[in-house]
Amino acid sequence: MQKMQRPPPEDFLLKETKPHLGGGKVSGDKHTSTYDLVEQMQYLYVRVVKAKDLPSKDVTGSCDPYVEVKLGNYKGTTRHFEKKTNPEWSQVFAFSKDRIQASVLEVTVKDKDFVKDDFIGRVWFDLNEIPKRVPPDSPLAPQWYRLEERKGDKARGELMLAVWMGTQADEAFPEAWHSDAATVSGTDALANIRSKVYLSPKLWYLRVNVIEAQDLQPSDKGRFPEVFVKAILGNQTLRTRISQSRTINPMWNEDLMFVAAEPFEEPLILSVEDRVAPNKEEMLGRCAIPLHLMDRRLDHKPVNTRWFNLEKHVIIMEGEKKKEIKFASRIHMRVCLEGGYHVLDESTHYSSDLRPTAKQLWKSSIGVLELGILNAQGLMPMKTKDGRGTTDAYCVAKYGQKWVRTRTIIDSFTPRWNEQYTWEVFDPCTVITLGVFDNCHLHNGDKPGGAKDSRIGKVRIRLSTLETDRVYTHSYPLLVLHPNGVKKMGEIHLAVRFTCSSLLNMMHMYSHPLLPKMHYIHPLTVSQLDSLRHQATQIVSMRLSRAEPPLRKEIVEYMLDVGSHMWSMRRSKANFFRIMGVLSGLIAVGKWFDQICNWKNPITTVLIHILFIILVMYPELILPTIFLYLFLIGVWYYRWRPRHPPHMDTRLSHADSAHPDELDEEFDTFPTSRPSDIVRMRYDRLRSIAGRIQTVVGDLATQGERLQSLLSWRDPRATALFVIFCLVAAIVLYVTPFQVVALLTGIYVLRHPRFRHKLPSVPLNFFRRLPARTDCML
């Protein structure tokens, strides 16, 4: 226990920071702008709208124009148009003010050529003369500028531009080309570095209650059919048990549960099959049911049953002609989309959303969560480029159905994002998850699905641990568990604020069940929930990977903790010591009471005697005394209440003390990919641990069976003694006041050590002699 209580290393602790939020516009916990949880970053914006009357540079009378925006060493270009003298680009370029090393902005129009691009004209801007714009000001109107030759003479053609100084709060910021990404080329690569907001698909549970089938036509009439129903929805396949009524009208009355996502793209395919051999099935009928035609259930009331036709096409030969016969069998089912459940795609321990699927059942929001992603410090190099280590970092945050992705900062170990996002909060007992990743898809040569974005670290913040209307600014260590141990990959600076719209509604939420009521009225089994969660995460990752830019599968699975249910010796130890930590209070009380009974401190023991006598004489004071004591403890601990959000604890997780082989086992694939001798060693170790658990469980069963044997007459002498004792106790307790009995019992328990002996007590001796069923075990 002492090992678990040691504080984690200083480098792994949460640190409070004092950033300059909102450009100095935040006063205390009050906010004055929509970007008040981040540090202001100044940008020079150039919006290239269109051009007109451009001269042609070849005999065909046309040109292939594009625009080059140059500021010092940074240069951005628009796409080019073929044979167009009045092109429209509508592209925005953003240059970070921190990296500006010039006093003049040059915007040049050029003609694309295979050998050398021809100069058409340019426009100059003095940076000291560029206006400033701060939202919510309206966008700056673009203006026509006459192009100039290299020598300053007027050239033919005009260019429509808008140039201004702004911040990351500008609406042009997300879609702009950034000078930070000047080394990235290609449309796909540029799309992969921009900030985006994603929405998870709306998930439903699909319940298929298979009742019965009628008029099946098996090919072999001389045997009893072994019929079952197989249901397929996308990649999900379930089947019923084989019907016990082995006739052509089988019955099942069995539920099959699936996960479906809107929009419903694939139908539910049902087939009735007959197992004619151990590895051979014959299809007796098939039907496809579109999901958008299914009933949607919002409560526990059953929906109407329906008969569905099963189709089976059989081709027979009549002479030299083929004839197709269609059998008309039917299946009786109750199919509905369950809107009263919450489809779990996250673990319930750190779920970010607990609302039911159906929007009609949603409660009103209780507040707003605001997250400012400021910057990261000390990131580790994640890959090698041009012979040196580099990192292209971006963040992904997930709360509820809304996922956000920051822009990628190219080649920086200290990236600055300063992006702010908001979410509606419907339940305070939820968790926001933020992950930091290295972008490995910045070059067109990357194979799709080949390189995977690397994990840098993850942060979880539980909203119920935050004070309302307070801005939390902390530096969170990014910790990742590797096969060679836990490693700090850097730190991320966040600003978090939870604003409550109604304190009364939020307090009322603590009296509501955690999940929607359908989870308690018609609960799903643990195995069903595990399978459905796996299917839900697969659907979410597949849908988000189809977005543009994609939020890839490895990112979604890491954010949703897909592999958290796998066996881990480290987690097992951590959970064991968590249980011991919970029981440590009871153990401490037991040791204290033993000291009282043994008169280690006579004054305390005498005071306990006095208190005990008072409570026995006035039993109505027992409950008030207990609750008053708990109240005083709570008030006393208020002075030392936590002032920081909780964070991942390496000591609690046993990440810093795990054996290398245990970590290697945790990172092993399923099924295993390790050599047979290592697997044998791990299996033997697991058998040893399971043997200890088996012994403890057996001891607990033995104690319970001894209690049962008190009245079972398995040991006639022991049961006779216990029955006689019960009769005498009933008579004595009937004629003796309860307070006298309680007082005598308490004084006997608290008696002085000189009246004690080291041998076990008579009741304990009697209990240990009672029989258990261990004699019947093989």
N, C-alpha and C positions, 0 to 999 in steps of 0.2 A: 504493500500500500504506500510505503514511503516513496517507492520508485515512481508511482503514478502521480504523486503530489508534487514532484519537482517541477519548477517552472520550465517551459520550453526555452531554447536558446534565445538570446536577445535579438538575433537576426531574424527570427521567425515570428516576432511579436508584432501586433498592430501598433501603428504610430500615428498620433494625431498631428495634423498639419495645419498651417495657416496660409492657404493660398489667397491671392488677390482676386476674389470672385467678382464677376460682373463688372469689371473695370472700376471697382470701388463703389458700386451702386447698391450693395447689400448693406443694410444697417441692422445689425443684430440678426434676428431670425426673419426679418421682413424682406420681401422681395419686391423689386420694382420693375423687372423686365422678364421676358420669356427666357433669356439666356443669363440668368443671374447665378447659376451654380457652376459656371465655368469661367476660366480666365479669358478675357477678350484677346482675340488674335486679329491683327489688322492685315487686310489684303487689298491689293490693287486689282480691280476687276476691269476686264476689257470684254465688252460684248460686241462681237462682229456679226452684224445683221445681214447686209447684202451690199452689192455693188451694181453700178449701172454705167452704160456707155464705155465699157472697157475697150481699148484698141485691140485689133487683131495683129498677130506677129507672124503670120504665114500667108501663103497665097490663097488658102481656102477662105480667108475672111473671118476666121473664128479663133478663139483661144481657149486654153484649159486652165482657168484661173484658180488660185488658192491664196490664202492670206497667211503671212508669217508675222507673229507677234513676238518681238524681241525686247528683252529688258536685261541689260548686262550680259551675263553668260547664259541666261535662260532663254529658251526659244520654243514657242509652240506654234503648230501649224493647223489650219483647218483642212478638211477634205477638199479635193479638187473636183471640178466639174469639167466634163469634156465638151468642147465646142459650145461654150455658153458665155455671152458677153454681159448678161444680167443675172449673175448667180445669187442665190440666197443660202447663207450658212446658218445663221442663228446659233452661233457657238459662243461660249463664255470661257475666258481664261482668267485664272486667279493666281497672282504672284504674292507670296508671303512677304510682308513688309520687313520681317527680320532678316531676310536673305537678299534684299534689294541692294545692289552694289553699283547702281547707275543713277544718273539724274534725269535721263531722257528715256521715254518710251517710244519705240519705233514700230509702226505697223506698216508692213510692206505687202503689196499685191504682186504676185508673180505668176508667170505662165509656165505650166508643167511641160517639161521637155525631157526626152530620153537622154540627151547628152548633158545639157546644162539649162537650168531653169532661167527663163528670160525675166528681166526686171520690167514691171509695168509702171509702178508708182508707189509712193509711200506717204505716210502722215506722221508728223512728229508731235510729241506731247512733253511739256516740261512737268516733271513730277510735282513741283511746287505749286503749279496752277490747277492741279486736278481736284475737283470738289469732293467733299466727304458726304456720305449718306449713311444714316442709321435707321433701320426699321423701327417703328412702323411707317417711316416715310415711304411715299409711293416710289416705284422704280423710276430711275433716271431715263428720260426720253432720249433715244438715240438721235443723232444728227448726221447730216450729210457733210462730208469733208472732201474737198478737192484734192486729188492726188498731185504729188510733186515729183519732178525728176530728181536725179542724184545731185544736180547742181542748184536745186532750189527753184527751178522754173516750173511753171504750171504744166501738168501733164493732162492727157485726156483721161476722163473717167472720174467717178466719184465713189466714195466708200461711206456706208452708214455705220457709225460706231457710237458706243456709249462707254465712257471711261469714268470710273469713280473709285474712291477709297471707301471700303466698308469692312465689316467684320464677318465672322463665321455665322452670324445670325441672318445674313442676307439670303433671300430665297434662291439666288443663283448659285449659292455655295455647293449644294449636293451634286449638281450636274456639271459643274465647271471642270475644265482641265486645270490641274494644279501644278505649280512649278516644282513641288516636292516630288512629283512623279514624272519629271522630265525625261528620265531614262527609260520609261515604259512606253512601248510602241505597240500598235495594233488595237483594233476596236475591241476585241474580246478581252485583251489584257487590261485596257483602260476601264472596261465595265467591271472587271474583277476588283478594282481598287476603290470604287465609289461607295459611299455610305448608302444603305438601303434599309427600308422597313419591310418586314415580311409578316404575313398572317398565317397561323396554322390552319389547316383545313378543318371544317366543322365535322366532328366525329360523332357517329351514332353507334349504339349497340343494336344489332339486328338479331331479334329472337325468332327462331324457327321452331315451332312446336309441331313435331311430326306425330300425327294421331294414328292414322290407319291408311291402308290402300285397299282397292277393290278391283276384282276381275283381272288379276295378273295372269299372264300366259307364259309359264315356264316351258322351255323346249322339251324337257323330259317329264312326261306326265306320270311316270311310274315311281317317282320319289317325292318325299316331302321337301318343299323348297326351304332353303335357309336364306331368308330375305332380310336385307338391311337397306338403309337409305344413305346415300353419299351426297353431301352438299358442298358446292364449290363457290367461293366468292373471291375473285382475283387470285391471290396466292394462298388463300386460306382454304383448307379442306378438312371437313369433319364428317364423321359417320356415326350412325346410331348402332346400338347393339343388334344382334340378330334376333328377329322376332320369335317369341316363345310359341306363338300360335302358327305352326308350320302348315299354313293353308294358302290358298290363292287370295285370301282376304286378311293379310297380317295386320297386327296392331303393335304400336310402340309407345305412344304418349310420352315422347322424350324431347327435351329442349336442346337445341344447338344454338350457340351464341357466336356471333361474328362482329367485326368492327367494319363499318362502312363510312366513307368520307364523301361529303358533298364537293363538287357535283358528282352524282352517281353515274359513273362511266361504265360499270360492268354489271350485268345481270346476275342474279342468284341462279345457279344451275343445279338442279336436283335430278338424281338418277336413282331408280330402284334397281337393286342388283341382287342376284342369286348366287350364293357361293356354291358352285358345283364341284369344286375340288379345293384342296388346301391353298393353292396359289392361283386359282382361276375363278373369275366371276363372270356371270352372264348378265348383261343389262336387260331388264324387263320393261323399262320405260324411262323417259327423260322429259324434263320441261325446263324452260328458262323463264324467270320471273323478273321483269324490270323493277328496280327498287323504288323508283319515283311513284309507282302505283300502289305501294304498300301503305297500310294504315300507320299513323304516328300516335303512339300512346304516351300520355303525359302523366298518368297515375297508375294505380294498381288494378284498375278495372280491366277485365279481359276483353280483347277485341273479338269480333265475330270470326268464326271459322269459315274456311272456304274450301271448295273442291277444285283441284287443278287437274287438267287432262294430261295424261302421260302418253307420249308418242313413241311408237316403236315401229319401224319400217322393216318388213321381211320380204325378200324377193324369192319367189318360187317359180319353177319351170313348168309350163304347160306345153308339152311337145317341144317345139323349138322357140316358143315365145316366153319371154320373161313377164311375170305379173307381180306387181307390188301390192302387198296387203298391209293395211295400217290397222293396228289394234288400238282400241279405245279403252285403256285402263285409266283409273283415277286415283288420286292421292288426296287425303283429307288433312289439312294443316291450318295452323294459326300463325300467320307471319306478321310481324309488326316491327317498326323502328321505335326503339325505347328512348323517349325524350326526357324521362325522369331520372336517368342515371347521369353521373359524370364519368366520361370516358377517361380512364386513367392512362396517361402516357408518361407520367412521372411517378416517382415513389411518393407515397402518402406522407413520408417523413419530411419532405421538402417540396411539396407541391405548390405551384404558383397560382392554381385556379381550382376551385372546388364547386363551381356552378354546374347545374344540370345542362344537358345539351339544348333542350327546348328554351328558346328565348322568352317564352311566355311565363316561365317559372323563375326568371331572374329577379332578384331583389335590386333595389336601387343602390348605387355606389355609396360608400361611406367616406371616400377621400381620394386623394391623388398622390401617387408616388412619383417623385422627380429624381432623376439620376444624372449627375454630371460626370462624364468620363474625362478626366483632366489629362493625365499623362502617365507614362511609365518611366521607371528609372532602373538602370543596371541590368537590362535584359541580356541574356546569354546569346551568343551567336548560334543560330539554328541551322545554318547551311553555309556552304563555301561558294564564293563567286570570285573569279579572277584571282584565286590563290589566297583569299582572306575571308574571314568569317563575317557573316552579315545576317540581318534579321529584318523582315518586312512584316511588321506587326499590325494587327487589327483586333478589335474587340467585338464580341457578340454577347448581347444581353437578352434574357428571356424572362418574361413575366406574363402569365395568362396566355392568351392566344397571340400576343404580339412579340415578335422577335425583331431586334434592331442590330444592325451591323455598321460599325464605324468605317471610315475610309482607311485604306492601308497607307501607313507611313513607310516610305521606301528607304531601306538601308540606314536604319537608325536604331541605336540601343537605348535612346532616350526619346521615344516618340511623344509628340504632343497632339492630342486629338481635340480636346476642349469641345466636345459635342454633348448636347443635353437632350434627354428624352423624358417623356411622361407616360404614365399608365393610370388608368382608373383602377381603384382598389375596391373590391367587394367583400373581402374578408381579411382581417388583420393577421390571422394565423397562417400566413402564406410566406413564400420565400422567393426572392429574386436571385437569379443565377447569372453571373457574368464570367465569360471565358476569354482568354487572350490566346491568339493563334498566330502562327507564322504563315504568310501567304506564299504558296509554292506554285501559283498559276499566273505568273506575270509575263511569261514569254509565249509567243505563238507556237513555239516548238514543243511545249508541254503536251504530252499525250493526254487526251481526255480520260479520266478515271485512273491515270497512272500515278502521278505524284499526289501525295496526301498532305493537307495542311497540318503542320506539327502543333502539338499542344504546348503552350507556355505556362498555363496555370488557370485556376478557377477560383471564384469568390462567391460565397453564398451569404445573403443577408436576410434574416427573418424580420418581417415588418413588426411583429408584436414586441420585439426587443427595442424598438425605436421610440423615443419620445416624439409626440406630435409637434409639428411646426418648428422643429429644431433642425438646423443644418449640421450634418455630420461630415467632417472632412478628415479623412484618414488615409494613410498609406498601408495597403494590404500586401503582405508578402505573397508572391506567386509560388506555390509549392506543388511540385509534381513528384509522384512516386515512380522511380525507375527500378529496373531489376537490381541495380547496385545500391539502392537506398533512396532516401528522400533528398531532394535537391531544390534549392531556392533558385528560381529562374529570373528573379527580378522583383520589382515592386510596382503596384499600380495605385495611382492616386484617384480617389473617388470622392464626390460630394453627393450626399443623399439627404432627401427631405421627404417626410411623410406628413402630408397635410390632411387633417380630419375635417370633414364638412359637418358632421354631427357627432358629438361625443356620446350622446344618448344612444344613437343607433349603433355605434361601435361597441359600447358596453353591452347592448342587447345581443350582439352577435355571439358573445361568450356563452349565452344560454342555448344557442342553436346547435343541432348536431353538426359534426364536421362535414359530412357528406350529405347529398340530397336524400330525402326520406325513402326513396325506392331502394337504396342500398341496405336499409334496415327492414323494410316491409317484405321485399323479395330479395334477400341477400344472395350474392354470387359466392361460389366456393373459392377457396384460396387458389386452387389450381386453375380455375376459370379466370380469375383476376390476373394471375401471372401470364397465362397464355394470351389473354386479351390485351394486356399491357404490351407484350412483345409485338403483337400485330399492330397496335396503335403506333408504336414508335417506328415500325417499318413503314407504315403509311405516311406518317409525318415526314420522315427523312426522304422518302421517295418524292413527295409533292414539293418539298422545299428545294430538293436538288434539281427540280425542273424549272425553278424560277430563273430570272435573269437579272443580275448574276446569280448563279446557284449558291444556295447554302448547303454545302456538301454533306454527305452522309456521315463522315467521321466527325464533323462539327456537331451535328444534331445528336448523334449517339453519345458524344462526350458530355454535352449539356444536359441530356436526359438521364445520364448514368445508367446506360443500358446494361453494363456488366456488373452492376453492384450486387446482384443476387448470387454470383458465383462463389464457390468455396474459397476461403482465404484463412490461413492459420493466423495471420496478423489480425484480421478483423475479429476472429473468434476470441483471441486473447483480449482484444480491446473491449469486446462486449462482456466478457467475463469480469474484467476489472471494473467495468461500468456498473455491473450488478453488485459487485463488492462495495463500490462507492455508495450505491443507494442503501445497502444494508449496513454500512459502517455506522450510521446514526443509531440503528437498533442495537448493534454490537456495543457501541459506546454506552448506551443506556443500560445494557445488561451488565457491563463491567462496573458501571457506577453503582448499580443496585447491589451487585455482589460486594462491593466495598462497604456499602451501607449495612448489609447483613452481617459482614464480618467486623464491623465497628472499627474500620480503619481510621475514621475521624469521629470520635464520640460525640462531639458537639453537633455535627451534621446529622448523625443518626438519631440523637435525641430530638432535634427539630423535626425530623421526618416522622418520628413517633407521635409528636404533638399534632402535626398536620394530619396524619392518618386518623388519629382519634377524633379530631374535629370533623373530618369528612365522613367518618362512620356515624357520628352522632347527628350530623346534619347532611344527609346524602343529597339534598337538593342543591348543595354548593359544588358538587363534583363537576358537572358539565360547565357551569359558569366559570369555575376556576380554570378548567382546561382551555376554554376559548379566550379567557382574559390573558392567560399565559401566552397563547399563540399570538394574540394581538400585540402584547408587549414585545415579543421577539421580533415580529414584523416591523414595528416602529423602531426598535433598536437597530435592526439591520438596514433601515432606510438610509442611514448616514453613510453606509459603505455600498450603496447600490451601484451596479455597473454603470459606468458612464460611456462605455464604448460598445459598439456592436460586437457580438461574438464572432470568432474566426476559427479557421481550421487549426486544431491543436495537434502537433506532432506527438506529444507525450500521450495524450488521450487515445490517439490512433495507433500508438505503438509503431509508428513509422520510423522512428529514429533508433529503435532497438530490435528491429526485426532481423532474423537470420537471413543471410543471402539466399540460402536454399528455399526458405519460406517465400521470399519475394519472387524467386524464379518460378516457384509453383503457382503463385498468384498471377503471374503474367503468362503462364502456359495456356495454350489453346485448348479448346474443347471440341472433340476429344483430344487427348494429349498428343504432343509431338516430340516428347522427350525419349531418350533411350530407355530400354527395358529395365536396366539395373537401377536407374534413378527412380523410375516409376515403382519398382519393387520396394525400394527403400522408403519412399513416401507412403506407399500402401501399408507397410509395416508400422510406420510411425502413426498413421491414422488409426490402425488397429489398436495400438497401445493407448492412444487417447480415448478411443471409443470404449476400450475395456474399462478405463477409469469411470467414464460416464455411466457405463453399464452397471458397475458396482454401486455407484451412488443411487441410481434409479432403483436398483434392487433393494438397497437398504431402506429407501423411502417406502417401497411397496411392502417390505416386511413390517415396518411400523404400522402402516395402515391395516394390514391383515391381522396384526395383534389386537388392534382396537375392535375389529370385527369379531374376533374370536372370543371376546368377553362374554357374549351372550349366545354363541353358536353351539356350546356344549361339545366342541371339538376336544377340549380338555375338561372332562366332567368335574374334576375337583376344583379347578380354577374358576369355572363358571359358577359352581355351587357357592364358593367363597364370595364371589362378586355379587351374586344374587342376595345372599344373606346380608352382606354389607349394605347393599342398596336398601333393603327393608329396614335395617337398623337406622341408617342415615335418614330415611324418610320419617321415621318416628321421632328421632331426635330433633331434626330440623322443624318438624311440625310443632313441637312443644317449646322450642327455644326461639326467642326473637332473633330475627335475621341480623340485627345490629350486634348482638352478643356473639353470634357465630363469626361474623366478619371481623370483629375486634379480636377474638381469640386466635383466628387464623392469621391475621396480620402480625400479632405479637409473637406467635410461634415462628413465622417466617423471619422476623427481624430479631430473633432471640440472640443473646450474647454468645460469642464463640465458645465460652466455657461450657455451654449447654449443648454444644454440637459435637459430633464425632465424624471421622473421615469416611466411614463406611456409607454406601448408598442407602437412601431412605427405603422404608418398607414398601410404599407404593411403587417405587422404581424397580425394586427387586421383583415384586409381583408381576409388573408389566413385562420385564425382560424374560420372564419364564413362560409367557404365553406362547402358544404355538403359532407358527406362520406356515405358508404354503411352500416354503423353500424345500421342504422334504419331498415335495412332489415334482420338483424340477429335475429334468434329465441332465 
